[in-house]
Amino acid sequence: CHVECGVGSFLYLPAMTKKSIKEVDPPKSLLITDKGELTAPFAHALKRIFQNFSENTSALTSDQLNNFSKACNDGKGFTEQELNEIHMYFDCDDNKGLTQRGFCDMYHTQTSAEPSETWKDLRQLGYAKYITGHECFACATMGKNQHSKDRMFITASEHKYLYGGKKEEIRRAYRRLPFDCCAITLKPFQNPVCTKEGHLFDIEAIIPYVKENNINPVTGEPMSVKELVKLHFHKNTQGEYFCPITYKVFTNSTKIAAIATSGNVYAYEAIEELNIKSKNWTDLVSGEAFKRKDIIILQDPADFSGREIENFEHFRKAKEKQEANANPTQSAVANIRVSSAASRILQEYEATQQKKRKRKEEIRRGEAERTAEEKIIAQVSHSNTPAPSTEPTSKLQYSQFTAGECSRSFTSTGFDPTPQNVQAVASEKEVLEARWAAVKKLKKKGYVRLNTTMGVLNLEIDVDIVPRTADNFLSLCEKGYS
């Protein structure tokens, strides 16, 4: 498997160079073996990059980028123009250092590989924690927004995450644990502690649980009491938790972090600006020294997967236990010693009963989820009430428009549901306009005899030319107007 890579591959980005793709022949390097594994030089280059991210700094310098390019492109590094383009199009810090996010995007563009392959390569190197929860997002956004991937067909990743291959998610209640609540009691904590993963507990609830079960109540992984970190939340004069550096009040949308060595809790932006970017690895309040790995993310607005109550291990176990107690037949049968034939019959019976219960639950849930509007439409659609008679008695009696009963009953709850439209009764204006049009089509004149003191005058009226004026005049004459 050969992967195209090199400085020329950056031409896929929009407006990066005036040269066309056909004019450049990018060099090719063997980055992936026939078995789908990374070659040793390429894997070593990636390891050095991520060791730099985890140990030294949060950004890559131009020299480090050139070393990575030489390892991937037969000893060829980036030109000055290409480095400027990297700083322009990818995520960099204030010192023009390429961040971890920018490097992942550049890696994907550099190799011209599918997004899923990019994350697969990084996972093979043991960097799963850097990409946890971002694989689906990366595949979807890169496949959708990458102008270099505007093909005349849909790729497998686009079909899986964006179009027909994406299955509709099951609708369910989403309950997120607030930042100031214990993950066991689900109530506001008094003496907060946390794990290295950022799960918050009240010390009075977590210690008995861990001593009894020896697992993390959120993830279900093994855990001991020594792994807990005591936290120090700061409160303002109003009794609200806030950051002692930025004085920003914590909410359920604030990114919150803590320092493991001191236990002090801050807004993440304070740690990012005053510690990470300035490379000041001392606590902002106590002055204790710490390392980058001591930063614990307690709440991230971009990823609430670790705070969804439905996924807590102790919550799932309690729910399973409750369901088992609600179905005593299954537990009673398990304690009965029966033959293989009887056991098979009981299993078939239990499967049938399970299907019936599931069907009833689906019907009940579907009936509960129906809105009031859907019920009205269903009632109207199955109604056997005969529609009112709409037989016209005269051609001029009814309008060419409907009465609007069906539409207004659909959009307003103040009217009774009406499944059919009826023709509206013509207004006086519509009747007159119909009469004037009929008279005009006849192309005949009107006549009036006017009696005066000087004699009788016979007047001809041009009703076919000015029917409205003629109608007005004739109506006044008929009434005896003088």
Secondary structure, DSSP 4 states (H G I P E B T S, - for coil): --EE-SGGGGGGSTTS-SS-GGG----EE--B-TTSPBPHHHHHHHHHHHHIIIII-SEE-HHHHHHHHHHHTTT----HHHHHHHHHHS-B-TTSPEEHHHHHHHHHHHHT--HHHHHHHHHHTT-HHHHTTTHHHHHHHHHHH-GGG--SS--HHHHHHTSTTPPPPPP----B--TTB-TTT-SB-SSEEE-TT--EEEHHHHHHHHHHH-B-TTT--B--GGG-EE-B-EE-TTS-EE-TTT-PBP-TTS-EEEETTT-BEEEHHHHIIIIITTT--B-TTT--B--GGGEEEEEBTTB-GGGBGGG-HHHHHHHHHHHHHH-HHHHHHHTS---HHHHHHHHHHHHHHHHHHHHHHHHHHHHHH--HHHHHHHHHHT--PPPPP---SSTTTEEEEE--HHHHHHH-TTS----S--EEEPPHHHHHHHHHHHHHHHT--EEEEEEETTEEEEEEE-TTT-HHHHHHHHHHHHHT--
